[in-house]
Amino acid sequence: MTETSSARWSFGLALIFTGHMIDRPGRSEPRFPAQAETRARAAIREAVVSSASLHPGSTIGLAGGASGGDLLFHEVCAELGIETQVLLSLPPGEFVVESVTPAGPGWERRFYELLAGRGPQNVKVLSARDGLIEGETTNIWQRANLWILEEALALAPTRTLLALWDGKPGDGLGGTEHFVRVAKRLGVRVAPVIEMQKLAQG
């Protein structure tokens, strides 16, 4: 890489995260039960440490802000001294109702603590111009996945995706399966999956 091209990168590694939310009350098929939180946190931490150690230099973490995997990723990165950006598919007030509050007030408090800790410069909301790397799509969750990948491509020459995933298609469009599939298509390294099924079983 020439000096001119290397100057464009702000970080050495963009560490991207995607993963399941805490199960909503009454979910028919458990996927991320609340009691698996401690095990999931430990597994995410191990994956972050392993991935960051492979790439000397500065690391930036990128993820949404949903209860469960996203918030655990941001919290783990903070403990490890890794800067992160929170990339929200909806404005915070709308996002929290859709993707945080169903898991309980504790998660809502952690969400707002995350935003306050990161500061406005590291909290971004999907705009009409974002997430169109593969053309027009009206699904906001798919666009959010594409947008996070766009941001990673712009921030660092090396990008790795961590996925907390049960290996199954999601409940709707734009879930973890979509994120993993698109990341591979864009040439992003996908680390070994953090297997949610095993973590859920204890």
Secondary structure as the mmCIF struct_conf table of DSSP 4:
data_model
#
loop_
_struct_conf.conf_type_id
_struct_conf.id
_struct_conf.beg_label_comp_id
_struct_conf.beg_label_asym_id
_struct_conf.beg_label_seq_id
_struct_conf.end_label_comp_id
_struct_conf.end_label_asym_id
_struct_conf.end_label_seq_id
HELX_RH_AL_P HELX_RH_AL_P1 GLU A 3 SER A 6
TURN_TY1_P TURN_TY1_P1 ALA A 7 ARG A 8
BEND BEND1 SER A 10 SER A 10
BEND BEND2 GLY A 12 GLY A 12
STRN STRN1 LEU A 13 GLY A 19
HELX_LH_PP_P HELX_LH_PP_P1 HIS A 20 ARG A 24
TURN_TY1_P TURN_TY1_P2 PRO A 25 GLY A 26
BEND BEND3 SER A 28 GLU A 29
BEND BEND4 ARG A 31 PHE A 32
HELX_RH_3T_P HELX_RH_3T_P1 ALA A 34 ALA A 36
HELX_RH_AL_P HELX_RH_AL_P2 GLU A 37 SER A 53
TURN_TY1_P TURN_TY1_P3 LEU A 54 LEU A 54
BEND BEND5 HIS A 55 HIS A 55
BEND BEND6 GLY A 57 GLY A 57
STRN STRN2 THR A 59 ALA A 63
TURN_TY1_P TURN_TY1_P4 SER A 67 GLY A 68
HELX_RH_AL_P HELX_RH_AL_P3 GLY A 69 LEU A 80
TURN_TY1_P TURN_TY1_P5 GLY A 81 GLY A 81
STRN STRN3 GLU A 83 LEU A 88
BEND BEND7 SER A 89 LEU A 90
HELX_RH_AL_P HELX_RH_AL_P4 PRO A 92 SER A 99
TURN_TY1_P TURN_TY1_P6 VAL A 100 VAL A 100
HELX_RH_3T_P HELX_RH_3T_P2 THR A 101 ALA A 103
HELX_RH_AL_P HELX_RH_AL_P5 PRO A 105 ARG A 118
HELX_RH_3T_P HELX_RH_3T_P3 PRO A 120 ASN A 122
STRN STRN4 VAL A 123 VAL A 125
TURN_TY1_P TURN_TY1_P7 ALA A 128 ARG A 129
BEND BEND8 ASP A 130 GLY A 131
TURN_TY1_P TURN_TY1_P8 ILE A 133 GLU A 134
BEND BEND9 GLY A 135 GLY A 135
HELX_RH_AL_P HELX_RH_AL_P6 ILE A 140 LEU A 155
BEND BEND10 PRO A 157 PRO A 157
STRN STRN5 THR A 158 TRP A 165
BEND BEND11 GLY A 167 LYS A 168
BEND BEND12 ASP A 171 GLY A 172
TURN_TY1_P TURN_TY1_P9 LEU A 173 GLY A 174
BEND BEND13 GLY A 175 GLY A 175
HELX_RH_AL_P HELX_RH_AL_P7 THR A 176 ARG A 185
TURN_TY1_P TURN_TY1_P10 LEU A 186 GLY A 187
STRN STRN6 ARG A 189 VAL A 190
HELX_LH_PP_P HELX_LH_PP_P2 ALA A 191 VAL A 193
STRN STRN7 ILE A 194 GLU A 195
HELX_RH_AL_P HELX_RH_AL_P8 MET A 196 GLN A 201
#
